[in-house]
Amino acid sequence: MSNQGPLTSVDFSAPRRLGMNSGNSSLPPSSDGPGQQPVKPTKGKSGKKRGGQFGHPKRTRPLIPTEDCDRVDQRIIATLLQDLFGLQISDGQISRLQSIGRKAMQAGYDEIVVDVRNSAAVNMDETGWRENGRKAWLWTVVGRLGTLFAVRTSRSRAMATDLLGEKFNGIVVSDRYSAYSHLEDHCHQFCWAHLLRAREN
């Protein structure tokens, strides 16, 4: 037989009643109740203002010249709107408005593409362009009702076909650039201005 007395239950809730937890005592985190929020240590205020302190050397990062940038920041647009119209607008808002504008104009762009591809005759030309600091080409296609402007990274035959569509049945009026040389004679007209210029030379 055992000489030990009857076992007694231990009241683990006593520390919680005293306001003790793992954050203000040596109790382990497992002893905290389910509703106990972790206690973050508090740091005393230093009395200093936020930011650089007096006498601290100024740290700045100079802006890259615009001509050396691959992309022009929205800040230039914001400055222009402020100077011309007195509008105060953030860079983020400009990006948001550009996105809204692209979506709003997409339907009109699609209508112009359809008009160009269904026109009996179109005038086409392409000229040098800069897109994000890189060389590109601005293609122009004048249709029956609308004029299509498209910036592309190439001046190739594939770009001309992409704009006109694979089954374009009209007449293309253009200069004698090789991107149009695949067109058959009955659907390709050389620009008269170019022909006269070549004749004069």
C-alpha positions, 0 to 999 in steps of 0.5 A: 500500500502507498503512504501517499495521500490522495492526488489533488488537481492543479489549478493552471488558471491561477497565473491567468487570474493574476494577469501573468502570461508568457510576455510578462513572466517566465511562463511558456507561451503554451500556458497562455489562454486561447484569447491571449494576444502576443505582447510586443515589447515596448521601446521608450521614445528617444525624443528625436524627430523622425527622418535625418538628424541635424548634421547628418549628411544629405543622401540624394540620388540624382535623376537620369537625364531624359535623353538617356532614359529608356522610358519617360516617367509619368511625372513629366505628364503631371508637370505639364498638366500642372503648368498648362491647366493648373491640374494637380494629379499624381503619377499613379492617377495618370497611369490609371487614366491611361488604362481607362483611355485604352479600354475606352478607345479599343472599340473605335480602333477595332472599327477603324481596322475593319474599315481599312481592311474592307476599303477598295483602296488604301494609302500606306506609308511608314516612318521612323519612331521611338518607342520606350527609347528604342527604334520603331516604325509608325505605320499609317493606313488611310482607308475609306472612312478612317485612318489607322495609326499603328506603332510596330517594331518592324518595317517588314512585309509581315507588319504590312500583312498584319495591318491589312489582313491576310485576305485584303482584296483592295488596292494598296497605294505606296512607295516602292519599298520592298515591304509591298513588293509581294503585292500583285500588279493589279492590286498595287499602285505606286504613289504618283508623288514618288514616281514624279520625284524619281522622274525629276531625279 
